[in-house]
């Protein structure tokens, strides 16, 4: 029975790590594919900065910021909307300067290039390709797997 908790934690960490790695691999694949997607022109419809507001933790003293951008575009005469700036950035919180950079880059009513998946036109992105943030889920997944492997020796 003494060995039950470490084994359970080990399996949990490894399982979470595997799921995160699979998700991360999908993000990297989509980011890579997006470099060859066609583009159309669209318009920014929403541009704001979301702020963490969890007053029950120390984050209230050090809030995090996330750019929230929405855009509209048309393909073959059909309207679509999107929210993804770049792969790996969805709901990614960081410094105020990080969020402001994208908020200023994409103000409301700005005309932008929207890259869309020709197989699924509703899948779109403003900045195609692989970025550093595209690797975040994969790195976190690998960290969980490594942590899970060391829990056994805990």
Residue pairs with C-beta under 8 A, 6 or more apart in sequence:
6 151
6 152
6 154
7 152
9 148
9 151
10 148
10 149
10 151
10 152
11 148
12 148
13 144
13 145
13 147
13 148
13 151
14 144
14 145
14 148
14 149
16 141
16 144
17 140
17 141
17 142
17 143
17 144
17 145
17 146
17 147
17 148
18 141
18 145
19 141
20 137
20 138
20 140
20 141
20 144
21 137
21 138
21 141
21 142
21 145
22 141
23 137
23 141
24 135
24 136
24 137
24 138
24 139
24 140
24 141
25 138
27 87
27 88
27 134
27 137
27 138
28 87
28 130
28 134
28 135
28 138
30 87
30 123
31 86
31 87
31 88
31 128
31 129
31 130
31 131
31 134
32 129
32 130
33 117
34 87
34 115
34 117
34 125
34 128
34 129
35 128
35 129
35 130
37 115
37 116
37 117
37 118
37 125
37 128
38 115
38 116
38 118
39 113
39 114
39 115
39 116
40 73
40 74
40 75
40 113
40 114
40 116
41 73
41 111
41 112
41 113
41 114
42 71
42 72
42 73
42 74
42 82
42 111
42 112
42 113
42 114
43 71
43 72
43 73
43 109
43 110
43 111
43 112
44 69
44 70
44 71
44 106
44 107
44 108
44 109
44 110
44 112
45 70
45 71
45 72
45 81
45 108
46 68
46 69
46 70
46 108
47 67
47 68
47 69
47 70
47 103
47 106
47 107
47 108
48 67
48 68
48 103
49 65
49 66
49 67
49 68
49 96
49 99
49 100
49 103
50 65
50 66
50 67
50 68
50 93
50 99
51 63
51 64
51 65
51 66
52 59
52 63
52 64
52 65
52 93
53 60
53 63
54 60
64 93
64 94
64 95
65 93
65 94
65 95
65 96
65 98
65 99
65 100
66 91
66 92
66 93
66 94
66 99
67 85
67 89
67 98
67 99
67 101
67 102
67 103
67 106
68 83
69 83
69 85
69 102
69 103
69 106
69 126
70 81
70 82
70 83
71 81
71 82
71 83
71 106
71 112
71 114
71 124
71 126
72 79
72 80
72 81
72 82
73 79
73 80
73 81
73 82
73 114
73 116
73 124
74 80
75 116
75 121
76 121
78 121
80 116
80 121
80 122
80 124
82 114
82 116
82 122
82 124
82 125
82 126
83 90
84 90
84 124
84 125
84 126
85 102
85 106
85 125
85 126
85 127
86 125
86 126
86 127
86 128
86 129
86 131
86 133
86 134
87 125
87 130
87 131
87 133
87 134
88 131
88 132
88 133
88 134
88 135
88 136
88 137
89 131
89 133
92 133
92 136
106 112
106 126
112 126
113 126
114 124
114 125
114 126
115 124
115 125
115 126
115 128
116 122
116 123
116 124
116 125
117 123
117 124
